[in-house]
Amino acid sequence: MTLSSDSAQSVTSHISAPYTPKRRATPQATAQPLVETPLAEVLRVTGTVQGVGFRPTVYRLAVALGLRGHVLNDGEGVLIHLAGTSAQIDQFVTHLLKEKPPLAKIACIQRQSLPLDAVTEAGFTIVESAHTPARTEIPPDAATCPQCLADIFNPRRRHFRYPFTNCTHCGPRLSIIRHLPYDRQSTSMAWFEMCPSCRQEYQDVGHRRFHAQPTACPVCGPKVWLERADGKPLCSKSLSLVDEAEAIATLILRGEIVAIKGLGGVHLACDATNEAAVQTLRQRKHRYHKPFALMVKDLAAIAPYCDVSPQEAELLQSPAAPIVLLTPVENSKFKVQGSKFSASSDSRLPSPPLPLSPSLSPGLGTLGVMLPYTPLHHLILQRLDRPIVMTSGNRSDEPQCITNEAVREQLGDIATYFLLHNRDIVNRVDDSVVRVVDGQPQILRRARGYAPAPIALPAGFEDLPPILALGGELKSTFCLLRPGQAILSQHLGDLENAAAHQGYRQALDLYLNLFEYDPTHLVVDAHPEYLSTKLGQDWAERQGLALTTVQHHHAHIAACMADNGLPLDTAPVLGIALDGLGYGDDGTLWGGEVLLADYRQYQRLAHLKPVAMLGGTQAIRQPWRNTYAHLVAAFGSWDAVQKAFPKLDLVRFFKHQPLALLDTMLAQNLNAPLASSAGRLFDAVAAAVGLCRETATYEGQGAIELEALIQPHHLETAQNSAYAFTLQGLSNAVGARSPRPPILETNRPDSASELQPLILDPAPMWPSLLQDLQQNAAPALISARFHVGFANALSTLVQHLAQHHQATTVALSGGVFQNQILTAQVTQRLQTLGLTVLTHHQVPPNDGGLSLGQAVIAAAQSAQPPP
């Protein structure tokens, strides 16, 4: 139903100072005759409703429907006072839900009656914000909307080629905000006084830039400029080009490496089809293997290089505009059916397309691709008919630079040119990373475009004390709980890096300030050496706050439960937590766990057999150490391995390693902590087949490359030739050479043994794996047999435990479940058994989601259990 403009004009309206409406918006609903007795209501709207053009929408609808009253922002969201008939107000709510601004998310509309004389306005008014305690939400940064894109490419518009163009539908939010309420003076735009034209749009309730806090134009807003890394002057005119965006594009085409200051940080960019440039970037950045992300002009420009499913296209074009992991066209093993994009869809593209550098994503089967998400990016990509590398502007293992000074100091020996600007980045926000699994998005890094949007908590979490969870050590995040909501920070990096730790502390301070959050309860990981744990312990002791310590893998499973909306008092689920390392209750390192868990407590039912990490954390960087430890554990000694497989290349490799020292470490338990880690098992298998055997240059490299080997026909072959595992405590081997897990009979009858977890032992797979190596089996087939065997073993184990504990739901969590093949294999088997399988969608399965799990566990433990 659409309101006629005539009916809207019949309604008296005004905007109180300083807002002066200059024109009426075009209404979209039809007014109803006033046949009922007038009444008044106050509407409380919560959710993401500030900084997104919500009040103008309210104004437009209220005026169109002939309602009197006013609307204002306050700390809890938006408050609307309305006077009219009941039918008019009902229509207002209906239309508000349907016609809310693109970035708005309404969590709740509460309606309450008022005395009619409480609404004194003759028309409808937008009034000043009320400064009340912050309870509202801050929208994430959003990609450039189509209207602003049209502005920057239209020479007749005053925003033509202006790289900071935005409106209420798009632009920066978290990256520029210092505190609430979200007004211009609270952001890094406070330095830029609006010109009369911008002021006019800012005050025009009918304009989409009404109260767009970062609004700016070439006259009054931030500016970009070019610099040479060697300090010599440079401007676009010296290159005979239109502006800095065109100049930087030209430099990229010439093979230069450039640093570009963007929305939430700085990127290093180069031509992705220029192998020399990509190799130079890797050498200068000392990043030799970790994949680079790409940016391309539009969807059509991706088509020659990657398959894009409709779900992936939707993600790429969403306001969040994340990096999406896509399958290269030439790699058809995971080809997504139904893609509507083809290589010939855009005649503007060269044919054939320029080949990509083989060094972009070495050893992997995917490419991380994103579309331009700021006007500056669009302007740069406008004249680039090829993908460009857009990787974090940082030195190896350090956080992304966000200041001009940091760029000059830290990136001068990597980039040759800088494209900088004078709008401060208040809050570092990395690019988010997403992949589509079984038609649904799975977030691997939650940052720009997603944080700090709240995550709705399931039933039972409505009444919560202010709980702050501080996360883990790697892929750190923190999480603030509010009634019914979790505010999860953006990805903040690895705290063992000093700069990342400083950034974590700064972000924590910012969030506490933004949300006026005063926690009474802190939550930390059980690992005593995590910096986040020490921070929480010191903080709690100093201020007398409650402190809860949560076991790492319990937090993983709880995060998955909350991610999937399981109510607080839900029945225990079986949780499979597979990751690198987490501190266990027994003081050893865990990482391959099966738990029976709810939000309050858990029981460790089974785990991978612990194997020594030779050299401690050195075993993470040198995967061959895990292979050696696993082989010794499986065969009993290295001599037994040599005797059985004397001619293996792997055996010859170990002759050059300090085996005597390693054996001493094993015998005397020196710097060789036991770990039931699934991550280390993947490292061991990867190194055995020759993948990053000597050194892993980034976390999970071996597992990622191991997965990337597998083609569909390898999986088919492996279904009947999978490697075997055994379960200590059960009567037969599991996982081997059977497409379906066998029905097991337990030999654990007594109650005492019930308290001891089952042990999943990979030892039986190693002789088969070495035999395959000896017979020169393809590494891809070996990888497939390992994946299928592990999936078979887990499903068989879960089948037994589900029967024994009457569990019907299984939660999959931990960084190892970023492995798409393992996740699919395990999920299919468990679903075949009739079990409900939960995976992650809103938060990462890795430690990036850990703080959410910590927070809900502490909340559940502090709540009264059901009678």
Salt bridges, closest charged atoms under 4 A:
GLU41 OE1 - ARG111 NE 2.80
ASP74 OD2 - ARG44 NH2 2.69
ASP90 OD1 - ARG111 NH2 2.83
GLU99 OE1 - ARG60 NH2 3.26
GLU99 OE2 - HIS95 ND1 3.00
GLU121 OE2 - HIS70 ND1 2.80
ASP151 OD1 - ARG157 NH1 2.44
ASP151 OD2 - ARG208 NH2 2.90
ASP151 OD2 - ARG209 NH2 2.77
GLU201 OE1 - ARG158 NH2 2.97
GLU201 OE2 - HIS207 NE2 3.56
GLU201 OE1 - ARG209 NH1 3.61
ASP204 OD2 - ARG23 NE 3.88
GLU227 OE2 - ARG408 NH2 2.55
ASP230 OD2 - ARG228 NH2 2.98
ASP243 OD2 - ARG161 NE 2.63
GLU246 OE2 - ARG383 NE 3.93
ASP271 OD2 - ARG386 NH1 3.04
ASP298 OD2 - ARG348 NH2 3.42
ASP307 OD1 - LYS335 NZ 3.09
ASP346 OD2 - ARG348 NH2 2.40
ASP385 OD1 - ARG386 NE 3.31
ASP413 OD1 - ARG395 NH1 2.95
ASP424 OD2 - ARG178 NH2 3.90
ASP431 OD2 - HIS267 NE2 2.67
ASP431 OD1 - ARG448 NE 2.98
ASP525 OD1 - HIS552 ND1 3.01
GLU529 OE1 - LYS534 NZ 3.04
ASP563 OD2 - HIS840 ND1 3.16
ASP569 OD1 - ARG600 NH1 2.79
ASP579 OD2 - HIS552 NE2 3.06
ASP579 OD1 - HIS553 NE2 2.99
ASP579 OD2 - HIS556 NE2 3.41
ASP586 OD2 - ARG604 NH1 3.83
GLU593 OE1 - ARG604 NE 2.57
ASP649 OD2 - ARG693 NH1 3.29
ASP683 OD2 - ARG680 NE 2.86
GLU699 OE1 - LYS475 NZ 2.20
GLU754 OE1 - HIS804 NE2 2.80
ASP761 OD2 - LYS609 NZ 3.71
ASP772 OD2 - ARG785 NH1 2.80
ASP847 OD1 - HIS552 NE2 3.25
ASP847 OD1 - HIS556 NE2 2.94
